[in-house]
Amino acid sequence: MASGKIFIVGIGPGASEYLTKKAIDTVKTSDYTVGSTRAIELFDDVQNKIDFNVKNLLDKIEKGVQLACDGNTISILSTGDPGFSGVLNTVLRISKEKNFPKENIEVVPGISSLQLAAAKCHIQWDSANVMTFHGRENIEDILPIINNGKTTIALPSRKVKDMAQFLIDNGVDEDRKVVVCERLSYPDENIVESTLKQIAQSEFTYMCIMVIY
Ligand SMILES: C[S@@+](CC[C@H](N)C(=O)[O-])C[C@H]1O[C@@H](n2cnc3c(N)ncnc32)[C@H](O)[C@@H]1O
């Protein structure tokens, strides 16, 4: 059977008002949609849902890619933009392993949480340090750039308070201005302007962007 098609679809930061028309139309015309429950719920018109969670994410993506190998059109949903700490590389790797043709894969960009944080803070983000520590153990990479005079926008690797404490422990001024953008675009969105010292003593959910001035 001829290969189908895989769309890797960015769904934006969470609220439906940040979904693109392209994302909505792509999901509507897909045979199957793979994504977290929260992501799938954003769409009204979904034919066959394949929900995943953190534990079975890889299995479900593999299932989606296999369905595409069997001739179906698949949407795989990614928070924000698939190319920024998203599922893009994972889907590309699994597709390659299954010899799925690269030309049948299309990325539908979404609005990244990073972009929304920059917008909320009025930051021209092409002149910021943009870093992600999500799902990685590369937190030390922030140290060489944190004092280079630019604002740093980062997806934390661990709790926001631990990241703030890590910076203080490594000599960054504890009075440094920090903005934490939590659950952007959700009804309980929380944007807190403070200092590293205060943030190191505060609790936030995992869904945060840190802006360090
Ligand atoms: C797996 S990464 C996905 C990032 C996504 N691809 C993007 O472009 O925003 C998940 C992390 O993104 C950040 N994030 C995603 N949505 C967010 C939101 N609505 N508000 C704040 N941070 C968010 C958090 O740091 C979260 O832990």
The ligand as an SDF file (V2000), in Angstrom:
LIG
                    3D

 27 29  0  0  0  0  0  0  0  0999 V2000
    7.5620   19.8630   25.8920 C   0  0  0  0  0  0  0  0  0  0  0  0
    7.8540   21.5740   26.0660 S   0  0  0  0  0  0  0  0  0  0  0  0
    6.9430   22.1190   24.6700 C   0  0  0  0  0  0  0  0  0  0  0  0
    7.2820   23.5100   24.2080 C   0  0  0  0  0  0  0  0  0  0  0  0
    6.4720   23.8670   22.9660 C   0  0  0  0  0  0  0  0  0  0  0  0
    6.9050   23.1160   21.8210 N   0  0  0  0  0  0  0  0  0  0  0  0
    6.4850   25.3460   22.6550 C   0  0  0  0  0  0  0  0  0  0  0  0
    6.9100   25.7470   21.5590 O   0  0  0  0  0  0  0  0  0  0  0  0
    6.0180   26.1100   23.5140 O   0  0  0  0  0  0  0  0  0  0  0  0
    6.7950   21.9470   27.4190 C   0  0  0  0  0  0  0  0  0  0  0  0
    7.2720   23.1880   28.1590 C   0  0  0  0  0  0  0  0  0  0  0  0
    6.9260   24.3450   27.4130 O   0  0  0  0  0  0  0  0  0  0  0  0
    6.5470   25.3980   28.2930 C   0  0  0  0  0  0  0  0  0  0  0  0
    5.1370   25.7330   28.0430 N   0  0  0  0  0  0  0  0  0  0  0  0
    4.3060   25.1190   27.1900 C   0  0  0  0  0  0  0  0  0  0  0  0
    3.0900   25.7160   27.1960 N   0  0  0  0  0  0  0  0  0  0  0  0
    3.1720   26.7260   28.0770 C   0  0  0  0  0  0  0  0  0  0  0  0
    2.2430   27.7080   28.5320 C   0  0  0  0  0  0  0  0  0  0  0  0
    0.9930   27.7620   28.0780 N   0  0  0  0  0  0  0  0  0  0  0  0
    2.6670   28.5990   29.4450 N   0  0  0  0  0  0  0  0  0  0  0  0
    3.9300   28.5600   29.9150 C   0  0  0  0  0  0  0  0  0  0  0  0
    4.8460   27.6660   29.5270 N   0  0  0  0  0  0  0  0  0  0  0  0
    4.4740   26.7480   28.6190 C   0  0  0  0  0  0  0  0  0  0  0  0
    6.7550   24.8740   29.7140 C   0  0  0  0  0  0  0  0  0  0  0  0
    8.0760   25.2030   30.1080 O   0  0  0  0  0  0  0  0  0  0  0  0
    6.5960   23.3810   29.5050 C   0  0  0  0  0  0  0  0  0  0  0  0
    7.2230   22.6400   30.5260 O   0  0  0  0  0  0  0  0  0  0  0  0
  1  2  1  0
  2  3  1  0
  2 10  1  0
  3  4  1  0
  4  5  1  0
  5  6  1  0
  5  7  1  0
  7  8  2  0
  7  9  1  0
 10 11  1  0
 11 12  1  0
 11 26  1  0
 12 13  1  0
 13 14  1  0
 13 24  1  0
 14 15  1  0
 14 23  1  0
 15 16  2  0
 16 17  1  0
 17 18  1  0
 17 23  2  0
 18 19  1  0
 18 20  2  0
 20 21  1  0
 21 22  2  0
 22 23  1  0
 24 25  1  0
 24 26  1  0
 26 27  1  0
M  CHG  2   2   1   9  -1
M  END
$$$$
